[in-house]
Amino acid sequence: MQLHGHPITLNAYKATEIRTNRYFLQYDLPDFDKFYLPDTMTPFTDLTPLERKEFREDDNRSVVTRDPVLKVDGVDFHQNIKGIGSTTGPFSRRPLKKTISPGS
């Protein structure tokens, strides 16, 4: 089964820390050692993306892989990324902007 939806490409960045549920330690999950950001978030980081990966738009500002990334006991699992559509602050309704913290 493939999921359908509007395609969205996200930038993949290397995560500095990974926590895996003990039940999934036996599985190879190479795309789970990264975090993903849309192009609208590029101005907020100085990091260089490792790659770009296509997802499918889901409702509630999330995306999901079109093809399964893992099969456990015959059940397909898809990678889901939450919160990729917000470009405004959650409590202010003002556009997000990069700020410089004091002392940096």
N, C-alpha and C positions, 0 to 999 in steps of 0.2 A: 504494500500500500504506500502511495506517495501522497503527501499533503499538498493541497493547492492553496494558493493565495498570492498576493502581490509580492514579487521578489524584492528583497532589501539586502544590500551588501553592507556588512559591518567590517571594521578594522579589528584585527586580532593582535593583542599585546601579550607579552609573557607575564604571567602572574608571579609575584615574589613569594607567595605562600599558597599552599594547596592543602585543603582538608578533605579527605575522602571518607565517606561512610565505610565502616569496616566491612560491610557486606559487598562492597564494590571493589575492594582492593585487588581481587583476582582478575579483574577485567582490564583490558588495554583501552584507555580512554584518552588518546593523545590531544583531542581538542578541548579537554577539560582542564588543561594546565594553562589556559589563556583566559583573558577577559576581553570582552567585545564592546566596541563603541561605534556609534554612527558617525558619519562625517561631521555632523553638527557639533560634536564634542571635541574634535581635533584641536581647536584653539585652546583647550583647557589642559593640554598635556604637552610635554616636550619630548615624549617618547616617539619612537619610530615604529609603525606597525610591522609585525612580522609577515602578515599576509592579509588578504581580504577573503571573506567567506560569505556565501550567499545563504540567506534564510528566507522564510516565507512569513509575511505579515500575519499576525494573529490579532485578536482584539485586545483591548486593555494595554496598549503600548508594549506589546511583546512580540517576539518572533520565534519561529521554531524551524528546525531543519526539515527540509522536504522529505529526505530519506531517513530511515532509522539509523541511529549511531550505535545501537547495542541491542542484542536479543538475549533475554533471560527467560529460560523455561518456555520458549516459544512465543514470548510476548515482545513485540517491537517497542523500543524506547527512542524518543526523539529528544534532541537537545533543545532547550527552551531558554531564551534570554529575556529577562524582564526589564522594564523601565527604559527602553531605547528611544522612546518618542518624545520625552519631555524636554523642552528647551526653555521652560520657565521655572522659577523657584516654586516649590510645593506650597508655600504659605504666603508668598508675596504677589504672585501673578506677574512678576517682572521678569524680563529675559535674563537668563543666566549670563554672567560675565566673569572673566578671570580677574582675581584680586591677588595682590601681593601681600603676604602676611608680614607683620612687623618683624624686623630683625633679619629679613632675608635679602 
